[in-house]
Amino acid sequence: MESDKSEQTTQQNSQALVSLLRTDSLGKVSAVFFGILYLCGFLTLNSHLYKYGVVELGIASTEYLVAGAVFALYLTVYGIFAGRSIILSKHWLGQHIDHLKERNAPAVSPLIAFAHMFIELTFFHCLSAALFSTFAFGQIESAGFYAVLSLVFIVSYGLDTSNWDVRHPFAHLIIDGILKLIAIFSFFYLSSGGNIYVVFAAFFGYSMYINLVLDSLERYRVTKDRIVFNLGHTAIFILLSAVTFGSSVYGKVSKKIGGGKPLEMTIGLNDSSLKNHPGKNESPIVGKVVYSTQDNVYIQIEKDTLIIPRSSVKWMSFHQNDSDGLFKLLKEMKRDSKESADKKEPNKPIQPTPKSGAADG
């Protein structure tokens, strides 16, 4: 059976990996993990700051660990749905084909199962991208996708509880594929903002690399040297992914979870520090703070990045922005309802406001 062969290969790969990890102690593995996390944070933060002409080269900086933790969270969200699906896709395909053969499904059923696998992979990548975008960007970019997803879940849950997938596997495969196609369409059509599409493209690229590694392990004999070779390539791939994440995604992630999204602020300078400043930088200064350290504050004004020593800062005011997220969604709904009401009554007379003098008279 194809599913048995895939399961046996997975067990062999797991045993080989476990035997490799047994050679190191838990302390060494932890040190390597935090070292990679620190290095990924260094690459993530500096690739983000490079866009503003800023470079952070401090060795002992907690900002690296924070940026590395955000990158690790990014990979974790990918692994929950998309990563897990790409690893188990062949195993799931084998199970579907075996079940269809047991139920004497039509001859075209293996082809349907193969198409369903690709639809399911795309669906899980959309789900991972939407999940990360929901709490990372501080925007409801995938509200439409979640609305459709809730309807799909209700129908799928009803089919599963009635054992429809067991009694009619071929029909269930087609219905499940159509429901997930609808969810995928809603992801690309109803999602607002381009950030979520960038995350989806990155997640799809990760899956392509994982599929390449799994294919090489299945085609050739799994040995310790081959595992070490793939681990080396994987380490390089993760570091390059950190650079890509920092330059394209990290700058959009909300500060609430340690991201690098600039903050709109107004900074007042000491009178003594204004003597040598150009006229255009007179206090107060309004811009986006892209980064700050114990010594300096880096604020972007239009396309320029101004470095302000903290000793020159007299006061700072944060501009709270409620135009994102749920508030933005509610405002747009309120505005749309008001516009639709105005269209229904275009000739509605405007009642004049009575003057106080007329009322008294």
Beta strands, then each sheet from edge to edge (+ up, - down):
strand 1: 263-269
strand 2: 285-292
strand 3: 296-301
strand 4: 304-309
strand 5: 313-318
sheet 1: 4+ 3- 2+ 1- 5+
end
